[in-house]
Amino acid sequence: MAIHGCYTARFPRRLLLKDFMESLLGMTAQPQRLHSAHPSPDSPEPHLVTDEMVLNMGPQHPSTHGILRLILKLDGEVVRDVQAEIGYLHRCKEKIGENLQYNQYTTYSDRMDYLAGMNNNVGHAIAVERLMGNIQVPERAEYIRVIMAELNRIASHLVALGTYGVDIGAVTPFLYAFRDREKILDLFEEVSGARLLYNYVRIGGVVRDLPEGWGDRCRKFLDYLAPRLDEFDTVLSLNPIFIDRTAKVGVLPADVAINYGCTGPMLRGSGVKRDLRKDEPYSVYSRFSFETPVGPGPRGVVGDCLARYWVRIREMRESAKIVRQALDQLPSGPVMAKLPRILRVPPGEVYVRTENPRGELGFYIISDGSPKPYRFKVRSPAYCNLSVIGEISRGALVADMVAILGSIDIVLGEVDR
């Protein structure tokens, strides 16, 4: 077997260490072979049983995208089981929500999923508004909320795809993604004064109107984005090495995804056409025309790593379509409802779910009539999606683990909350 370099992607994906050693040293005719730790009872050959090795991936590993520890049980290079150990980043966001007034929590909501702060602001605001029951959000504010949420979806997916390329070994798409994301952050900075934690969407509307000329600058960005996504397809999506590392790897069947509560691109990559913006429309999403991309990708099978990547890159095109329509339909008028300084929410409970870049983000709030929630609970899409990693990693190689974890697109700030 000829060796063409040290880059692992040049070797066949399913090359095991024993096959490499046999071909290198001419051991194929040896009478005693290395067998799995779980040999077939029907085999008459003597077996050399390998020891199971436990390997820690993280919590300092750069490809875990946060303080996450994966405990891998290995048989040689084959992954037999994976256990995700979380909690290293726990920040008590839910308990804090029970000790703050309703309108004080906005600044905490965008600190959970810090790559989708606008989307988190929207979910929390809608939950409190429905619990109060008598808040009429101005129509212009609803449109602005949609624009911000979809721009943030694009920015979040750009981080997911850029860092995924680095995980696989492609640095150029990472530079492209962050270059384009900066242009979205410029737009966010104009309206909110911040580039990561925005505190822009408030209960009753948004904190301030769009600056003069902002809509034209946003359209200019959308015109710029379309050919950049084509660039992504050329450099990464259709790259044969990238496809070889992601196609038919980490396959998540639709029934397993549903049973584990997976949502967002994880579920849609498995072929399930589920999108809350269409199935349970909130805000003004029912007024826009857009598609719900599902797997499979250009190669591979439904539910593999490539399908999840493919869904995200297609979702960016659909989000751009929504933003264009919202800018074209944007009405005039106020952007904030008139509310008392201290909100007194009537007793009751509410569960609101919205479609954030990682899936279904849910806020469950119980009110006892006081200015603070009695109970405050958040459903984290990244937490539910991460729980399936053991199911989709068994039988994979150690080298596949980085590709599988990266395809889930977790944010540990939201997983640990």
SULBELGI-V881709 format. One record per residue. N is the residue number from 0. RES is the residue in one letter. NEAR is the number of other ideal C-beta (glycine too) atoms within 10 Angstrom. D_FIRST is the distance of its C-alpha to the first C-alpha in whole Angstrom. Layout:
n:res:near:d_first
N:RES:NEAR:D_FIRST
N:RES:NEAR:D_FIRST
//
This chain:
n:res:near:d_first
0:M:11:0
1:A:3:4
2:I:9:6
3:H:8:10
4:G:8:12
5:C:7:14
6:Y:9:16
7:T:11:15
8:A:16:15
9:R:11:12
10:F:15:10
11:P:10:11
12:R:14:15
13:R:9:15
14:L:15:12
15:L:14:13
16:L:12:13
17:K:15:13
18:D:13:10
19:F:15:8
20:M:12:10
21:E:17:10
22:S:12:7
23:L:10:7
24:L:9:10
25:G:9:10
26:M:13:13
27:T:9:13
28:A:6:16
29:Q:10:18
30:P:6:21
31:Q:10:22
32:R:13:19
33:L:16:20
34:H:16:22
35:S:13:23
36:A:15:27
37:H:12:28
38:P:13:27
39:S:9:29
40:P:5:32
41:D:5:32
42:S:9:29
43:P:4:30
44:E:11:27
45:P:10:28
46:H:15:26
47:L:11:25
48:V:12:27
49:T:16:25
50:D:8:28
51:E:13:28
52:M:11:28
53:V:10:31
54:L:12:29
55:N:12:32
56:M:19:31
57:G:19:34
58:P:16:37
59:Q:10:36
60:H:17:32
61:P:10:33
62:S:18:31
63:T:20:33
64:H:20:36
65:G:18:39
66:I:18:40
67:L:25:38
68:R:17:36
69:L:24:34
70:I:15:33
71:L:18:30
72:K:16:29
73:L:19:26
74:D:16:24
75:G:18:21
76:E:16:20
77:V:18:22
78:V:23:25
79:R:18:28
80:D:14:31
81:V:21:32
82:Q:12:36
83:A:22:37
84:E:12:40
85:I:18:42
86:G:11:45
87:Y:14:45
88:L:16:46
89:H:12:49
90:R:13:52
91:C:12:55
92:K:19:55
93:E:16:57
94:K:10:59
95:I:15:60
96:G:23:61
97:E:16:63
98:N:12:65
99:L:16:65
100:Q:15:67
101:Y:25:66
102:N:18:66
103:Q:15:64
104:Y:23:61
105:T:22:60
106:T:14:58
107:Y:20:56
108:S:25:55
109:D:25:53
110:R:18:51
111:M:24:50
112:D:28:47
113:Y:15:47
114:L:24:45
115:A:26:48
116:G:29:51
117:M:27:53
118:N:26:52
119:N:29:53
120:N:28:56
121:V:29:57
122:G:26:56
123:H:28:58
124:A:29:61
125:I:22:61
126:A:25:61
127:V:24:64
128:E:22:66
129:R:16:66
130:L:24:67
131:M:19:70
132:G:10:70
133:N:7:73
134:I:18:71
135:Q:10:70
136:V:20:68
137:P:17:68
138:E:16:67
139:R:19:65
140:A:23:64
141:E:21:62
142:Y:24:60
143:I:23:60
144:R:26:58
145:V:25:56
146:I:25:55
147:M:26:54
148:A:28:52
149:E:28:50
150:L:23:49
151:N:27:48
152:R:27:46
153:I:23:44
154:A:27:44
155:S:28:42
156:H:26:40
157:L:29:39
158:V:19:38
159:A:26:36
160:L:23:34
161:G:24:34
162:T:19:33
163:Y:28:30
164:G:24:29
165:V:18:28
166:D:18:27
167:I:22:24
168:G:13:24
169:A:18:26
170:V:10:29
171:T:13:31
172:P:23:32
173:F:19:33
174:L:12:36
175:Y:20:37
176:A:24:38
177:F:14:40
178:R:12:41
179:D:21:43
180:R:19:44
181:E:12:46
182:K:18:48
183:I:20:49
184:L:17:50
185:D:12:52
186:L:19:54
187:F:20:54
188:E:13:55
189:E:14:58
190:V:20:59
191:S:20:59
192:G:12:58
193:A:14:55
194:R:14:51
195:L:13:50
196:L:16:53
197:Y:23:55
198:N:18:58
199:Y:22:59
200:V:28:60
201:R:20:63
202:I:24:65
203:G:22:67
204:G:25:65
205:V:27:63
206:V:18:65
207:R:14:65
208:D:17:65
209:L:21:63
210:P:11:63
211:E:7:65
212:G:9:62
213:W:16:59
214:G:15:59
215:D:10:58
216:R:14:56
217:C:21:54
218:R:14:54
219:K:11:53
220:F:18:50
221:L:16:49
222:D:11:49
223:Y:11:47
224:L:20:44
225:A:11:44
226:P:8:41
227:R:15:40
228:L:20:38
229:D:12:37
230:E:14:35
231:F:20:34
232:D:13:32
233:T:10:31
234:V:15:29
235:L:25:28
236:S:23:29
237:L:13:27
238:N:18:24
239:P:9:21
240:I:14:20
241:F:23:23
242:I:18:23
243:D:18:19
244:R:22:21
245:T:29:24
246:A:19:24
247:K:17:25
248:V:23:25
249:G:26:28
250:V:21:30
251:L:29:33
252:P:15:35
253:A:17:39
254:D:10:41
255:V:15:39
256:A:25:40
257:I:14:43
258:N:11:44
259:Y:20:42
260:G:17:45
261:C:27:42
262:T:27:43
263:G:27:43
264:P:30:39
265:M:29:38
266:L:29:40
267:R:26:40
268:G:31:36
269:S:26:37
270:G:17:39
271:V:20:42
272:K:12:44
273:R:20:46
274:D:24:48
275:L:19:51
276:R:21:52
277:K:15:53
278:D:10:53
279:E:14:56
280:P:14:57
281:Y:19:58
282:S:18:60
283:V:16:60
284:Y:21:57
285:S:9:58
286:R:14:59
287:F:20:56
288:S:8:54
289:F:18:50
290:E:13:47
291:T:17:45
292:P:20:41
293:V:21:39
294:G:24:36
295:P:19:33
296:G:23:31
297:P:12:30
298:R:17:27
299:G:21:26
300:V:16:29
301:V:17:33
302:G:25:33
303:D:27:29
304:C:29:29
305:L:28:29
306:A:31:32
307:R:29:34
308:Y:30:33
309:W:25:34
310:V:23:37
311:R:23:38
312:I:20:37
313:R:20:39
314:E:24:42
315:M:24:42
316:R:16:44
317:E:20:46
318:S:25:47
319:A:21:48
320:K:15:50
321:I:21:52
322:V:24:53
323:R:17:54
324:Q:18:56
325:A:24:58
326:L:17:59
327:D:9:60
328:Q:13:62
329:L:16:63
330:P:10:67
331:S:7:69
332:G:11:71
333:P:12:71
334:V:21:67
335:M:17:69
336:A:16:71
337:K:9:74
338:L:15:73
339:P:7:75
340:R:6:74
341:I:10:73
342:L:19:72
343:R:12:74
344:V:23:71
345:P:11:73
346:P:11:72
347:G:14:69
348:E:12:66
349:V:18:63
350:Y:14:59
351:V:22:58
352:R:20:54
353:T:23:53
354:E:27:49
355:N:30:48
356:P:29:44
357:R:31:43
358:G:27:45
359:E:23:48
360:L:29:50
361:G:20:53
362:F:26:56
363:Y:17:59
364:I:25:62
365:I:16:65
366:S:23:68
367:D:12:72
368:G:10:74
369:S:11:73
370:P:14:72
371:K:17:68
372:P:26:66
373:Y:14:67
374:R:13:63
375:F:23:60
376:K:15:57
377:V:22:54
378:R:18:51
379:S:24:48
380:P:30:45
381:A:28:42
382:Y:21:43
383:C:22:43
384:N:28:40
385:L:25:38
386:S:16:39
387:V:20:37
388:I:22:34
389:G:17:33
390:E:16:34
391:I:26:31
392:S:22:28
393:R:13:28
394:G:10:25
395:A:20:23
396:L:19:21
397:V:14:22
398:A:16:21
399:D:22:22
400:M:23:26
401:V:20:26
402:A:23:26
403:I:23:28
404:L:28:31
405:G:25:31
406:S:26:32
407:I:25:35
408:D:28:36
409:I:25:39
410:V:25:41
411:L:23:42
412:G:19:46
413:E:26:46
414:V:27:44
415:D:21:47
416:R:23:50
//
